[in-house]
């Protein structure tokens, strides 16, 4: 059990050290969570923001894992490898776009935008 946590920690440390996009997502996540505290989001709104933020980070981790596995098993260019990498990137993109929309809808009333 302890080794499981150790390996997970090593994976998290690796992606932070080696993957620029994850560091960007992590930075934005910290800003969003700090903004949630600053604007004193309701409990439900905070939970939604938290889950959306974690979903984004997980999607980027899944994207990275799929790209690494594809690179491991693919020696030369192949259409299937391209599809795997493109779909993995799309997972991350869709989660990021969804997070921005959810964030906008939740934060809008807190910053005085009542049109929604």
C-alpha positions, 0 to 999 in steps of 0.5 A: 500500500505504501509503495502505491502512494510512493509510485503515484507521488513519483508519477506526479513529480515526473509530470510536474518536472517534465510536462510544461502543459501540466505545469500551466494547468497546475498554475491555473488550478491554484489561481482558480482555487485561490479565487474561489477562496477570495470570492467566498464561493458557496460550498456547492460552487466550490465543489463544482470548481474543485471537481472541474479543476481536478478533471482538467488535471487528470485529463492532462495526466491521461493525455501524457500517459497515453502519449508516453505509452504510444511512444514506447510501443511505436518505433516509426510513424503510424496512423494509429499512433497519431490517432491515439495522440490526437484523441488524447490531446482532445480529451485534455482540450475538451476538459479545459474548454469545459472548465473555462465555461463552468468557471465563467458561469460560476464566477460571473455572479461573484464579480458582478456579471448578472447577465447569466 
